Amino acid sequence: MRHLLLTAALLLPLASAQISVSDIPALPPGVTAQAPAAAPTMPAAPAAQAGPVARVEIQDVEITAPVSTNATPTVASDDVGEVMIPVLATDKDGNPVAGVAVTWEVKTTGKNPVFVIASMVDGKMTDIAATIAPDGTAKYETVTGADGTVTLLLNAAASTAAALTVTAPTGEVKNLRDAKQTIDWIGQ
């Protein structure tokens, strides 16, 4: 055993700690060296997961946008009139929570229709392509993605407005100002 330890010590670089033969204790007579027992392996810790949903919030405040110039306002085109309304669900520690049911109620409060283009989760768009007439209301069911968000994409081709009532397991969802969400399109 001394030979093995001495050899290992001699192979270490000069910058490492040096051991002399006299520093290596001798084993008592009749005792043979044994390899140390392997440390018991612990089961792998589960990946950190967010806790139950504690807060759901619209990530925008009241919005004013120009009207769309797109000839097909129910189709996403990155037009100036398109408005994205993201909602974020988090646990008590602020971590995103996936799989939270979010219900959107869109009411046209202006004199012209509002168009619901799509919902977006995890970068994937699901087309809705709906038109909500003045004083009309429509509901949409969505679920938050891995990043805790879900987004609704709206549009208008003429001056109008919409009010959103969003609900989740935490109750009614408000925006960052703790107010109901409104959108106003200004133009033609």
N, C-alpha and C positions, 0 to 999 in steps of 0.2 A: 504494500500500500504506500509506503514511504517513497518508493521508486516512482510510482504513478504520480503522486502529488509533486514530487520534485521535478519530474519531467514537465508537468503542466506549468509549474512555476517558471521553469526555464524558457518555455515557449511564449510566455507573456511578453508583450512589448516592454521596453525599458521604462516607459512612462507609468506603467501600472505598478501596483504595490509589489514589493519584492519579499519573498519568503525564504528564510534560510532553513537548512535541514534541521537545525537545532530548535526551530520554532514549531516543528511538526511533532505533536505528541505521539509517543509510541503506544501501540495497543498492548493491553496486558497479555501475558502468555496464555495461549490456548484460545484466544478470541480472534475470530477472522472478521475482516471487514465485509460489510454487506451494503449493497446499494440502498440508498434511502428509498423508503416507500413512496410511491407516487401519491401526490396530494389528491384527495378525493375530488372528483369533478362535480361541480354544482350545475344543476340544470340552468340552461341559458335563461337570462331574465327576459321576460316578454318585452317587445318593443314598447316604448312609451306611447300611450294612447291618451287622447283627450278625454276628459270626463264628460258627464252629461251636460247638455246645453244649458247655459246660464243666461246668455244674452244673445239676442238677434237684433241687428240694427241695419237700417238702410245707410249705405256709405256715402250718400250725397245729401246735399241740402236742397231747398227749393230751387228748381232749375228754370232758366229762361233760355230758349234756343231760337235761332232763326227757323223759318219754315223750310221744308225739304224742297230741293230742286229736282229730285229724282222723279222720273216719269212713272215709276212703279214704287210707290211708297211702302208697300208691304214686303219689299225685297231689300235685304241688307246691301248697302253700297258705299258705306262710309260717308254718306251725305251729311251736310251740315245740320240737317234737321233731326238726324237720328240721335236719340238720347238713351244712354245705357244707365239702368238703375241697378247697382249691385247691392246685395244683401249679404251680410256676414254673420255667421253663427259661431259663437265661442263658448268655451267652458269658463268656470270661475277664475281660472288662471290666465285667460286671454288666448288660449290655444284654439285653433279652428276645429270645428266639429262637423264631420261629414254626415250625410244622411238625414238632415233635419228637414222635415216637411215645411214648405213655405207656400202659402196661398196668396195670390195676388188678385185684388179686385180693382180693375181699372174702370173709372167712370169719366166719360167725356163731359166736361163742365163748360166747354166753349161752344161756339156756333157752328163749328166744322168738325168732321170726324177725326178720330185719333186712330192710328194704325199700330197694331202690335205685330212686330216683325218676327221675333223669336225669343227663346230663352237660351241661356248659355251656362254650361256647367263643365268644368275641367277643360276649357278651351274648345268644347264641342257645342255647335249651335243646333238647336232643334227648332225648325221653322214652325211658326204659328200662322202668319199671314192673315190676320183678322182685321176687320174694320169695325170700329165702335162708333155708331152714329151719335150725334149730339143728344145729350141726356141719357145715352145708353150706358150699360154696365156689362162687363164680362169678367169671368173668374178663370184663373189658371193655377194649376197645381204644379209645383216644382219641388226639387230636393237639392240641398247643398251638396257640393262636390268635395273632393279630398282637401281642398284648401279652405273649406267652410263657406264658400260663396256660391251664389246663384245670381244670375243677372237677367233682367228683362230688357229687351230692346224695343223702344217705341219710336214713332215718327208722326209727323203731321205735314200736310201739303198746303195748308192755309192757316191763318191765325186761329188758334183755338187753345184749349187748356184741358188738363186731365188731373184727376185726384186719384191717388193710390191708397188703398187700404190694404196693408200687408199683415197677415197673421201667421203665427208660428206656435210651437208648443208653449212659448213664454207669454203668449197673448198677442195683442196688437203691437206691431213693429213700427217704431218711429225712426226718423232720420237723426243725423248727428246733432241737430238742434232740439231734439226731443219733440219734434212736431210731425204732423202728418205730411206725407210727401205730395208736392204739387209740381206740375210741369206746365209752363206757358210757352207756346210757340208764337213768335211775333213776325209779322210780315204781311204779305198779300191780303 
